[in-house]
Amino acid sequence: MSRHASVSVDLKALKHNLSIVRSVAKQQKILAVVKADAYGHGMIEAATTLAQAGADALGVAFVSEGVMLREAGIELPILVMEGARHELEVAWASKAGLMLTVHNEYQIRDLPESLFLRPELWLKLDTGMGRLGFRPEVAEQVAERLGARCTAMMTHFACADMPDHPLNLVQIERFEAARQRVNLPCSAANSAATFAFPHARYDWVRPGIVLYGSSPFRDESAADLGLQPVMTLRAPIVAINHHRKGESIGYGADYHCPRNMPVGVIAAGYADGYPRHASPGTPVLVGGVEVPLIGRVSMDMITVDLSEVPDASVGDLATLWGEGLPIDYVAAHSSTIAYELMCNAGAHAVIEYI
Ligand SMILES: *Cc1c(COP(=O)(O)O)cnc(C)c1O
């Protein structure tokens, strides 16, 4: 694919962000989450870097992802966070030495006797997320059925990015109640909870988004947390046109130039993972200056007001997010989250690693 937009991934920043997590969760082991192609950063490269930098384990969503990591020579413990979907996946997981999450009765039923003894299992409780997991009331009973092969118990927060949300305390209480009855290493904290709930770090933290340099919190920036951007999305300016006051720009003709102004056309659009819903005014970095997006995002192009950068020229690279322009800032202007922007951009680009 020869598109003009390019994604670069700074592996040093990824290591740095792991060290920030390490400094926050000093007593805990770190299971670094690399699902969804490491949030668009490239799973093998990210996992290799995180392994070198001292992550204790890796987390993926699916068995197939874990198998790919093994084939790439990654030797760290790997947890499949959605577990196996059928017997065959249990066999693959066992063969690859993957740890399986058990969140549902069918997964216990599907564990073939001969393999039952082999994969290590993490028991997952649903304490309020309403997605995967057994009810906390049956934790003890399920843990007993799984026996010695069950080596940890986990849950997942629904609202950790909003630390004051009342559900957080409810979830912690439910998990605590289960911990009273089940004597296993525990894990509850995603990125947000790792930073916001020291008492919920337990034995394993499971950071994802902070490793990639985005803040899970609305009122604390990635820089506030000491994080560095890992992914940078750039694209060249392919035209600069001087429009007259009142002329419209782009599809729908919803933007009208408020004055005579230079409009830059940048060769990236929603086909590159740039959010189509980015609102007018979303910042784009040109020549070190934040200029506003104007008009609608097209498939392969966006338009910006270049009034503030009179010396910009065709061929200059604009930064859409990353180094110099926090991805969280762009996400907030696009009514989405950095997670989605990263996944989409990574899926569309040829990634250059630094
Ligand atoms: C994705 C995921 C994480 C990581 O979440 P972040 O918000 O990216 O830190 C942790 N645990 C589970 C079970 C997940 O699915």
The ligand as an SDF file (V2000), in Angstrom:
LIG
                    3D

 15 15  0  0  0  0  0  0  0  0999 V2000
   -7.4980   -4.1710   27.3370 C   0  0  0  0  0  0  0  0  0  0  0  0
   -7.4250   -4.7010   28.7000 C   0  0  0  0  0  0  0  0  0  0  0  0
   -6.5370   -4.1500   29.6420 C   0  0  0  0  0  0  0  0  0  0  0  0
   -5.7200   -2.9090   29.3700 C   0  0  0  0  0  0  0  0  0  0  0  0
   -6.5620   -1.7870   29.4530 O   0  0  0  0  0  0  0  0  0  0  0  0
   -5.9690   -0.2840   29.3240 P   0  0  0  0  0  0  0  0  0  0  0  0
   -7.1340    0.5720   29.6240 O   0  0  0  0  0  0  0  0  0  0  0  0
   -5.4980   -0.1420   27.9330 O   0  0  0  0  0  0  0  0  0  0  0  0
   -4.8830   -0.1750   30.3110 O   0  0  0  0  0  0  0  0  0  0  0  0
   -6.4370   -4.7640   30.8740 C   0  0  0  0  0  0  0  0  0  0  0  0
   -7.1840   -5.8520   31.1710 N   0  0  0  0  0  0  0  0  0  0  0  0
   -8.0650   -6.3890   30.3000 C   0  0  0  0  0  0  0  0  0  0  0  0
   -8.8530   -7.5940   30.7040 C   0  0  0  0  0  0  0  0  0  0  0  0
   -8.2230   -5.8340   29.0510 C   0  0  0  0  0  0  0  0  0  0  0  0
   -9.1080   -6.3570   28.2040 O   0  0  0  0  0  0  0  0  0  0  0  0
  1  2  1  0
  2  3  1  0
  2 14  2  0
  3  4  1  0
  3 10  2  0
  4  5  1  0
  5  6  1  0
  6  7  2  0
  6  8  1  0
  6  9  1  0
 10 11  1  0
 11 12  2  0
 12 13  1  0
 12 14  1  0
 14 15  1  0
M  END
$$$$
